[in-house]
Amino acid sequence: MDPLREKSLLMTRRHFFGRGAMGIGAAALGSLLNPNLFSAFADETAGGRVFGKTDFAPKAKRVIYLFMAGGPSQIDMFDYKPGLEKLHNTELPASVRMGQRLTGMTSGQSSFPVVKSLFKFNQHGKSGAWVSELLPHIAEVMDDVCVVKTVNTEAINHDPAITFIQTGFQQPGRPCMGAWLSYGLGSVNQNLPAFIVMISSGKESDQPLYTRLWGSGFLPSEHQGVNFRGVGDPVLYLSNPPGINSKTRRRMLDGLAKLNAKEFQTAGDPEINARISQYEMAFRMQTSVPDLTDISKEPQSVLDSYGPDVKKPGSFAYNCLLARRMAERDVRFVQLYHRGWDQHSNLPERIREQCKDTDQPSAALIKDLKTRGLLDDTLVIWGGEFGRTVYSQGKIEKANYGRDHHGRCFSVMMAGGGIKPGISYGQTDDFCYNVAENPVHIHDLNATTLHCLGIDHEKLTYRFQGRDFRLTDVHGEVVKGILT
């Protein structure tokens, strides 16, 4: 084709799309400034489902995900194996290991000695669930929770494992669960983000967390998680700078919105509208966030239930209390990360510290939600990216041994929002090394989470680079045995 003729055609197409986008840009700006303006047209479909609505009646309206980053040891907390007493310090049979791929931390070990849990287990509640002495407060709520003991993953190192369980894929670039829910169900509270993230740390927390773990991937950026900080303003630039008041900021945002709308008319980039939306949310958050984070009016009995650190911004206890307050305000997805569970050495001491940080607040959150009638429609998830091995890393005799990463079986605790309470699901073998009954892959876990929210995981899709993507990729089965 003649280059001049091709250029003319390109300019004509650009001119056409630019003109066509003018009305869209104005409509988008109007809807962002007045979210109810086009509510009659909220039933637009894509990927085979109606976005903003559920596929069937949901049991849960929201999720609070307590993510124990690093891989908590299921052997020392939930998966009681009394038979390990006799097997302590014996070699783990090759028939049990079955040639498992090992991490670089233990691949050079000449032996793999079995190490029993040093902690006592007792049965609790009407269900008679076995729980370690490390978790006295969680033991009190075992009749309200389900412990899935057979969660499994192929990933054996932190980055791919945590990326996998959060996004459904081991490599970076895909949206996380919170972003999928924001995209698929939208926000209930227009004054707070649909997806909020908070991070706390144990005494020894050298494992990094990446912002992409709560990112939107290829979804519009408005669906990414908003990270609440533990120091200063909960959200950056929440406070107006000196000399700027609310009216001045409002005029500035109105001007920016008009400029961005003009840019959208020219470029047609949907991220421009996402930017306008985020500016408007930031403005509304100047009022809603201070009210959310003001815990001064909480009864002393409630503060005491979360533990002594509840008044320390950024602590796990403080974040758990905020998570309950967010649930009251209908935030769709709240994710708490608590680092420090990667215990390759000195496990007996370090796991005590971690449990001291997390046990009481986790149990208090479940109790608090239940007392307020929120547990029925709030799904609480507690777990990490994988578990720990039955064999030791380091010498057992020194009692400063650790346990390596283990993805073949680990425990995840779930409560509320459509989950059957007071049960343990799945069985592992005598060594807590392989699944013996009812395996639950992380795709199954994610499919079940979406199911509790009224979403068919096969229908929540987004077309990107020529194919439809979803949280569960091309896998996943709903675990019906744990549903009410």
VEXDREN-2710 file (C-alpha; in Angstrom, 1 decimal):
% VEXDREN-2710
k/r/px/py/pz
1/MET/0.0/0.0/0.0
2/ASP/1.1/3.5/-0.7
3/PRO/2.6/4.9/2.5
4/LEU/0.7/8.2/2.1
5/ARG/-2.5/6.4/1.6
6/GLU/-1.9/4.3/4.7
7/LYS/-1.1/7.4/6.8
8/SER/-4.4/8.9/5.6
9/LEU/-6.4/5.9/6.7
10/LEU/-4.7/5.8/10.1
11/MET/-5.5/9.5/10.6
12/THR/-9.1/8.9/9.6
13/ARG/-9.5/6.0/12.1
14/ARG/-7.8/8.0/14.8
15/HIS/-10.1/10.9/14.1
16/PHE/-13.2/8.6/14.1
17/PHE/-12.3/6.9/17.4
18/GLY/-11.4/10.2/19.0
19/ARG/-14.8/11.7/18.0
20/GLY/-16.6/8.5/19.2
21/ALA/-14.8/8.6/22.6
22/MET/-16.0/12.2/23.3
23/GLY/-19.4/11.1/24.5
24/ILE/-17.9/8.1/26.4
25/GLY/-15.5/10.4/28.2
26/ALA/-18.2/12.8/29.3
27/ALA/-20.4/9.9/30.4
28/ALA/-17.5/8.3/32.3
29/LEU/-16.7/11.5/34.1
30/GLY/-20.4/12.0/35.0
31/SER/-20.7/8.5/36.3
32/LEU/-17.5/8.8/38.4
33/LEU/-18.7/12.1/40.0
34/ASN/-22.2/10.6/40.5
35/PRO/-21.9/6.8/40.8
36/ASN/-25.7/6.4/40.6
37/LEU/-26.1/8.3/37.4
38/PHE/-26.2/5.2/35.2
39/SER/-27.4/2.6/37.7
40/ALA/-30.0/1.5/35.3
41/PHE/-27.3/0.2/33.0
42/ALA/-25.4/-1.7/35.6
43/ASP/-26.2/-5.1/34.0
44/GLU/-23.6/-5.0/31.2
45/THR/-22.2/-8.4/30.6
46/ALA/-18.8/-9.7/29.7
47/GLY/-17.2/-13.1/29.8
48/GLY/-20.6/-14.8/30.2
49/ARG/-21.6/-13.2/33.5
50/VAL/-23.1/-10.0/34.8
51/PHE/-20.5/-8.0/36.5
52/GLY/-21.4/-6.3/39.8
53/LYS/-23.8/-9.1/40.5
54/THR/-23.4/-12.7/41.7
55/ASP/-24.0/-15.8/39.7
56/PHE/-26.1/-17.3/42.5
57/ALA/-27.1/-16.4/46.1
58/PRO/-23.9/-15.7/48.1
59/LYS/-23.3/-16.8/51.7
60/ALA/-20.5/-14.2/52.1
61/LYS/-20.5/-10.6/51.2
62/ARG/-16.8/-9.9/52.1
63/VAL/-13.5/-11.6/52.9
64/ILE/-10.9/-11.0/55.6
65/TYR/-7.8/-12.9/54.6
66/LEU/-5.2/-13.3/57.4
67/PHE/-2.1/-14.3/55.4
68/MET/0.7/-15.8/57.4
69/ALA/3.6/-15.0/55.1
70/GLY/6.5/-17.5/55.2
71/GLY/4.8/-20.8/55.7
72/PRO/3.5/-21.6/59.2
73/SER/4.2/-25.1/60.5
74/GLN/1.0/-27.2/60.4
75/ILE/2.7/-30.0/62.3
76/ASP/3.2/-27.7/65.3
77/MET/-0.3/-26.1/65.3
78/PHE/-3.2/-28.0/63.7
79/ASP/-2.1/-31.3/62.3
80/TYR/-1.6/-33.5/65.3
81/LYS/0.6/-36.6/64.7
82/PRO/1.1/-38.5/67.9
83/GLY/2.9/-41.3/66.0
84/LEU/5.9/-39.0/65.5
85/GLU/6.8/-39.5/69.1
86/LYS/8.2/-43.0/68.3
87/LEU/9.6/-41.9/65.0
88/HIS/11.5/-38.9/66.4
89/ASN/15.1/-38.6/65.1
90/THR/14.7/-41.5/62.7
91/GLU/15.3/-41.2/59.0
92/LEU/12.3/-40.2/56.9
93/PRO/11.7/-43.1/54.6
94/ALA/12.4/-42.6/50.9
95/SER/9.0/-44.2/50.2
96/VAL/7.4/-41.2/51.9
97/ARG/9.5/-38.6/50.3
98/MET/8.9/-40.1/46.9
99/GLY/11.6/-38.0/45.3
100/GLN/10.1/-34.7/46.2
101/ARG/11.9/-31.7/44.8
102/LEU/13.8/-29.9/47.6
103/THR/14.7/-26.3/48.2
104/GLY/18.3/-25.1/48.2
105/MET/18.2/-25.0/52.0
106/THR/18.0/-28.8/52.5
107/SER/18.9/-30.3/49.1
108/GLY/22.5/-30.8/50.3
109/GLN/21.5/-32.6/53.5
110/SER/22.9/-36.1/53.8
111/SER/20.0/-37.2/56.1
112/PHE/16.4/-36.2/56.8
113/PRO/15.6/-36.9/60.4
114/VAL/12.0/-36.8/61.5
115/VAL/11.3/-34.3/64.3
116/LYS/8.2/-34.5/66.4
117/SER/6.4/-31.4/67.6
118/LEU/7.7/-30.2/70.9
119/PHE/4.3/-28.7/71.8
120/LYS/1.4/-30.4/73.5
121/PHE/-1.9/-30.9/71.7
122/ASN/-5.3/-31.1/73.3
123/GLN/-8.9/-31.5/72.0
124/HIS/-11.2/-28.5/72.1
125/GLY/-14.8/-27.7/71.7
126/LYS/-17.7/-29.9/70.9
127/SER/-15.9/-30.9/67.7
128/GLY/-12.9/-32.3/69.7
129/ALA/-10.5/-30.6/67.3
130/TRP/-6.8/-31.1/68.1
131/VAL/-5.0/-27.8/68.6
132/SER/-1.5/-27.0/69.8
133/GLU/-0.7/-25.2/73.1
134/LEU/0.7/-22.5/70.9
135/LEU/-2.8/-21.4/70.1
136/PRO/-4.9/-21.2/73.3
137/HIS/-7.2/-18.4/72.0
138/ILE/-7.8/-20.0/68.6
139/ALA/-8.6/-23.2/70.5
140/GLU/-11.6/-21.4/72.0
141/VAL/-13.2/-20.8/68.6
142/MET/-12.6/-24.2/67.0
143/ASP/-16.4/-24.9/66.9
144/ASP/-16.7/-21.9/64.6
145/VAL/-14.0/-22.8/62.1
146/CYS/-13.0/-25.4/59.6
147/VAL/-9.4/-26.5/59.3
148/VAL/-8.5/-27.8/55.9
149/LYS/-5.5/-30.0/56.4
150/THR/-4.8/-31.0/52.8
151/VAL/-4.2/-27.8/51.0
152/ASN/-1.3/-28.4/48.5
153/THR/0.7/-26.5/45.9
154/GLU/3.5/-27.3/43.4
155/ALA/5.5/-24.2/44.4
156/ILE/8.4/-24.7/46.9
157/ASN/9.9/-21.3/47.2
158/HIS/8.3/-18.1/48.7
159/ASP/8.0/-15.8/45.7
160/PRO/6.3/-18.3/43.3
161/ALA/4.3/-19.9/46.1
162/ILE/2.9/-16.7/47.5
163/THR/2.3/-15.4/43.9
164/PHE/0.5/-18.7/43.1
165/ILE/-1.9/-18.7/46.0
166/GLN/-2.7/-15.0/45.6
167/THR/-3.1/-14.9/41.8
168/GLY/-3.5/-18.5/40.6
169/PHE/-0.1/-18.4/38.7
170/GLN/3.5/-18.8/39.9
171/GLN/4.8/-16.0/37.6
172/PRO/4.1/-12.3/38.3
173/GLY/1.7/-10.3/36.2
174/ARG/-1.8/-11.6/37.0
175/PRO/-4.4/-10.0/39.3
176/CYS/-4.7/-11.1/42.9
177/MET/-7.9/-12.4/44.5
178/GLY/-8.8/-9.0/46.0
179/ALA/-8.5/-7.4/42.6
180/TRP/-10.6/-10.1/40.9
181/LEU/-13.3/-9.5/43.5
182/SER/-13.2/-5.8/43.2
183/TYR/-13.5/-6.2/39.4
184/GLY/-16.2/-8.9/39.6
185/LEU/-18.4/-7.6/42.4
186/GLY/-17.5/-3.9/42.7
187/SER/-17.6/-1.9/45.9
188/VAL/-20.5/-1.5/48.4
189/ASN/-19.1/1.5/50.2
190/GLN/-18.3/4.3/47.8
191/ASN/-16.2/6.1/50.5
192/LEU/-13.7/3.3/51.0
193/PRO/-11.7/1.1/48.6
194/ALA/-13.1/-2.3/47.7
195/PHE/-9.8/-3.9/48.5
196/ILE/-7.5/-2.8/51.5
197/VAL/-4.2/-4.3/52.5
198/MET/-2.4/-4.1/55.9
199/ILE/1.0/-5.5/56.8
200/SER/2.6/-6.4/60.1
201/SER/5.7/-8.3/61.1
202/GLY/7.0/-10.6/63.7
203/LYS/10.3/-10.1/65.5
204/GLU/12.3/-11.7/62.7
205/SER/10.9/-10.8/59.4
206/ASP/13.4/-10.8/56.6
207/GLN/11.0/-12.1/53.9
208/PRO/10.1/-9.4/51.4
209/LEU/6.5/-8.7/50.3
210/TYR/5.9/-7.1/46.9
211/THR/3.2/-4.6/45.9
212/ARG/2.3/-6.8/43.0
213/LEU/0.9/-9.3/45.4
214/TRP/-2.0/-6.9/45.9
215/GLY/-1.8/-5.5/42.3
216/SER/-4.4/-5.6/39.6
217/GLY/-2.2/-7.2/37.0
218/PHE/-3.9/-6.7/33.6
219/LEU/-7.2/-5.5/35.2
220/PRO/-7.9/-1.8/35.4
221/SER/-5.6/-0.3/38.1
222/GLU/-8.6/1.0/40.1
223/HIS/-9.0/-2.7/41.3
224/GLN/-5.6/-2.9/43.0
225/GLY/-5.3/-3.1/46.8
226/VAL/-4.9/0.1/48.8
227/ASN/-2.1/-0.4/51.3
228/PHE/-2.8/1.1/54.7
229/ARG/0.4/2.1/56.5
230/GLY/1.2/1.6/60.2
231/VAL/3.0/4.9/60.5
232/GLY/1.8/8.4/59.8
233/ASP/-1.3/8.8/57.6
234/PRO/-2.8/5.4/56.9
235/VAL/-2.7/6.3/53.2
236/LEU/-0.1/8.6/51.6
237/TYR/-1.2/12.2/50.9
238/LEU/-4.4/11.7/52.9
239/SER/-3.9/15.0/54.7
240/ASN/-4.0/18.3/52.8
241/PRO/-0.6/20.1/52.7
242/PRO/-0.3/23.4/54.5
243/GLY/-2.3/26.2/52.8
244/ILE/-4.7/23.8/51.1
245/ASN/-8.2/23.2/52.4
246/SER/-11.0/20.9/51.3
247/LYS/-12.6/23.4/49.0
248/THR/-9.3/24.2/47.3
249/ARG/-8.7/20.5/46.8
250/ARG/-12.2/20.0/45.4
251/ARG/-11.6/22.7/42.8
252/MET/-8.3/21.2/41.9
253/LEU/-9.8/17.7/41.4
254/ASP/-12.7/19.1/39.3
255/GLY/-10.1/20.8/37.1
256/LEU/-8.0/17.6/36.8
257/ALA/-11.1/15.6/36.0
258/LYS/-11.9/17.9/33.1
259/LEU/-8.3/17.7/31.8
260/ASN/-8.3/13.9/32.1
261/ALA/-11.7/13.7/30.3
262/LYS/-10.2/15.7/27.4
263/GLU/-7.3/13.4/27.3
264/PHE/-9.6/10.4/27.2
265/GLN/-11.4/12.0/24.3
266/THR/-8.1/12.1/22.4
267/ALA/-6.5/8.8/23.5
268/GLY/-9.4/6.6/24.6
269/ASP/-7.2/4.9/27.3
270/PRO/-9.5/3.4/30.0
271/GLU/-6.7/4.0/32.5
272/ILE/-7.5/7.7/32.3
273/ASN/-11.0/7.1/33.7
274/ALA/-9.4/4.8/36.4
275/ARG/-7.2/7.7/37.4
276/ILE/-10.2/10.0/37.7
277/SER/-12.0/7.4/39.8
278/GLN/-9.0/7.1/42.1
279/TYR/-8.7/10.8/42.6
280/GLU/-12.3/10.9/43.6
281/MET/-11.9/8.0/46.0
282/ALA/-8.9/9.7/47.6
283/PHE/-11.0/12.8/48.2
284/ARG/-13.8/10.9/49.9
285/MET/-11.2/8.9/52.0
286/GLN/-10.1/12.2/53.6
287/THR/-13.3/11.9/55.7
288/SER/-13.9/8.2/55.8
289/VAL/-10.4/6.9/56.7
290/PRO/-9.9/9.0/59.9
291/ASP/-13.3/7.8/61.1
292/LEU/-12.4/4.2/60.2
293/THR/-9.0/4.3/62.1
294/ASP/-10.3/6.1/65.2
295/ILE/-10.6/3.3/67.7
296/SER/-10.9/5.6/70.7
297/LYS/-14.7/4.9/71.0
298/GLU/-14.3/1.1/71.0
299/PRO/-15.3/-0.4/74.4
300/GLN/-12.4/-1.3/76.6
301/SER/-13.7/-4.9/76.7
302/VAL/-13.3/-5.1/72.9
303/LEU/-9.8/-3.6/73.0
304/ASP/-8.7/-6.0/75.7
305/SER/-10.0/-9.0/73.7
306/TYR/-7.6/-8.2/70.8
307/GLY/-4.6/-8.2/73.2
308/PRO/-2.0/-5.7/74.5
309/ASP/-0.8/-4.5/71.1
310/VAL/-4.2/-3.4/69.9
311/LYS/-3.4/0.3/70.3
312/LYS/-0.1/0.1/68.4
313/PRO/-0.8/1.2/64.8
314/GLY/0.7/-1.4/62.4
315/SER/0.6/-4.3/64.8
316/PHE/-1.3/-7.4/63.9
317/ALA/-3.8/-6.9/66.7
318/TYR/-4.5/-3.3/65.6
319/ASN/-4.9/-4.5/62.0
320/CYS/-7.4/-7.2/63.0
321/LEU/-9.5/-4.6/64.9
322/LEU/-9.4/-2.4/61.8
323/ALA/-10.4/-5.4/59.7
324/ARG/-13.6/-5.8/61.8
325/ARG/-14.3/-2.1/61.4
326/MET/-13.9/-2.4/57.7
327/ALA/-16.2/-5.4/57.6
328/GLU/-18.8/-3.2/59.3
329/ARG/-18.4/-0.6/56.6
330/ASP/-18.7/-3.3/53.8
331/VAL/-15.2/-3.2/52.5
332/ARG/-15.3/-6.1/50.0
333/PHE/-11.8/-7.6/50.6
334/VAL/-9.4/-7.0/53.5
335/GLN/-6.0/-8.7/53.4
336/LEU/-3.7/-8.8/56.4
337/TYR/-0.1/-10.0/55.9
338/HIS/1.9/-11.0/58.9
339/ARG/5.5/-11.8/58.1
340/GLY/8.0/-13.9/60.1
341/TRP/6.9/-17.6/59.6
342/ASP/9.9/-18.7/57.5
343/GLN/11.5/-20.7/60.3
344/HIS/14.5/-22.6/58.9
345/SER/16.2/-22.3/62.3
346/ASN/15.3/-21.9/65.9
347/LEU/11.8/-22.9/65.2
348/PRO/10.7/-23.6/68.8
349/GLU/11.4/-20.1/70.0
350/ARG/10.4/-18.3/66.8
351/ILE/7.0/-20.0/66.4
352/ARG/6.1/-19.1/70.0
353/GLU/6.8/-15.5/69.2
354/GLN/4.7/-15.6/66.0
355/CYS/1.8/-17.3/67.7
356/LYS/1.9/-14.8/70.6
357/ASP/1.5/-12.0/68.0
358/THR/-1.3/-13.6/66.1
359/ASP/-3.2/-16.1/68.2
360/GLN/-5.3/-13.8/70.4
361/PRO/-6.1/-11.2/67.7
362/SER/-7.1/-13.9/65.2
363/ALA/-9.5/-15.5/67.7
364/ALA/-10.8/-12.1/68.8
365/LEU/-11.6/-11.1/65.3
366/ILE/-13.8/-14.2/64.8
367/LYS/-15.5/-13.7/68.2
368/ASP/-16.1/-10.0/67.5
369/LEU/-17.6/-10.7/64.1
370/LYS/-19.8/-13.4/65.5
371/THR/-21.0/-11.2/68.4
372/ARG/-22.0/-8.4/65.9
373/GLY/-23.7/-10.8/63.5
374/LEU/-21.1/-10.3/60.8
375/LEU/-19.5/-13.7/60.8
376/ASP/-22.4/-15.3/58.9
377/ASP/-21.7/-13.2/55.8
378/THR/-17.9/-12.6/56.3
379/LEU/-15.5/-15.3/55.2
380/VAL/-12.3/-15.3/57.3
381/ILE/-9.3/-17.2/55.9
382/TRP/-6.1/-17.9/57.9
383/GLY/-3.1/-19.5/56.3
384/GLY/0.2/-19.1/54.4
385/GLU/1.7/-20.0/51.0
386/PHE/2.8/-23.5/52.1
387/GLY/3.6/-25.5/55.3
388/ARG/6.8/-27.0/56.8
389/THR/8.5/-30.4/56.5
390/VAL/8.4/-33.1/59.1
391/TYR/12.1/-33.5/58.8
392/SER/14.5/-31.1/60.5
393/GLN/16.8/-28.5/59.1
394/GLY/19.8/-28.4/61.4
395/LYS/20.5/-30.7/64.4
396/ILE/17.6/-31.8/66.5
397/GLU/19.8/-32.1/69.7
398/LYS/20.4/-28.4/69.9
399/ALA/16.7/-27.6/69.9
400/ASN/17.3/-24.8/67.5
401/TYR/16.4/-26.8/64.4
402/GLY/14.1/-25.5/61.7
403/ARG/11.7/-27.0/59.1
404/ASP/12.0/-26.5/55.4
405/HIS/9.2/-25.4/53.0
406/HIS/6.6/-28.0/52.3
407/GLY/3.9/-27.7/49.7
408/ARG/2.5/-31.2/49.5
409/CYS/0.2/-30.7/52.5
410/PHE/-0.5/-27.8/54.8
411/SER/-3.4/-26.4/56.9
412/VAL/-5.6/-23.4/56.2
413/MET/-8.3/-22.3/58.6
414/MET/-11.6/-20.9/57.4
415/ALA/-14.6/-19.5/59.2
416/GLY/-18.0/-17.9/58.5
417/GLY/-19.5/-16.9/55.1
418/GLY/-20.8/-20.3/54.0
419/ILE/-18.1/-22.5/55.6
420/LYS/-19.2/-25.5/57.7
421/PRO/-18.1/-24.8/61.3
422/GLY/-16.5/-27.2/63.7
423/ILE/-14.9/-29.6/61.3
424/SER/-11.5/-30.8/60.0
425/TYR/-11.4/-31.6/56.3
426/GLY/-8.9/-34.0/54.8
427/GLN/-6.3/-36.3/56.2
428/THR/-2.5/-36.4/55.8
429/ASP/-0.3/-39.5/56.2
430/ASP/1.4/-40.5/59.5
431/PHE/4.3/-38.2/58.7
432/CYS/2.2/-35.2/57.8
433/TYR/4.1/-35.3/54.5
434/ASN/1.6/-36.4/51.8
435/VAL/-2.2/-36.1/51.4
436/ALA/-4.0/-39.3/52.4
437/GLU/-7.6/-38.2/51.8
438/ASN/-9.5/-35.3/50.2
439/PRO/-6.7/-33.2/48.6
440/VAL/-7.4/-29.5/48.2
441/HIS/-5.3/-27.7/45.6
442/ILE/-5.0/-24.0/46.0
443/HIS/-7.0/-23.6/42.8
444/ASP/-9.8/-25.5/44.7
445/LEU/-9.3/-23.3/47.7
446/ASN/-9.7/-20.2/45.5
447/ALA/-12.7/-21.6/43.6
448/THR/-14.4/-22.3/46.9
449/THR/-13.7/-18.8/48.2
450/LEU/-15.3/-17.4/45.1
451/HIS/-18.2/-19.8/45.5
452/CYS/-18.9/-18.5/49.0
453/LEU/-19.2/-15.0/47.4
454/GLY/-21.8/-16.2/44.9
455/ILE/-19.3/-16.4/42.0
456/ASP/-18.9/-19.3/39.5
457/HIS/-15.1/-19.3/39.3
458/GLU/-15.3/-20.4/35.6
459/LYS/-17.3/-17.3/34.7
460/LEU/-15.3/-14.6/36.3
461/THR/-13.0/-13.9/33.4
462/TYR/-11.1/-11.1/31.7
463/ARG/-9.9/-11.1/28.1
464/PHE/-6.3/-10.1/27.8
465/GLN/-3.9/-10.6/24.9
466/GLY/-6.3/-12.8/23.0
467/ARG/-7.5/-15.2/25.7
468/ASP/-9.8/-15.3/28.7
469/PHE/-8.0/-15.3/32.1
470/ARG/-9.5/-16.2/35.5
471/LEU/-8.2/-16.5/39.1
472/THR/-8.2/-20.4/38.9
473/ASP/-6.6/-20.4/35.4
474/VAL/-8.1/-23.6/33.8
475/HIS/-8.3/-25.6/37.0
476/GLY/-10.2/-25.7/40.3
477/GLU/-13.1/-27.5/41.9
478/VAL/-15.3/-26.2/44.6
479/VAL/-14.7/-28.2/47.8
480/LYS/-18.4/-29.0/48.6
481/GLY/-17.5/-30.9/51.8
482/ILE/-16.7/-27.7/53.7
483/LEU/-19.7/-25.8/52.6
484/THR/-22.9/-25.2/54.7
END
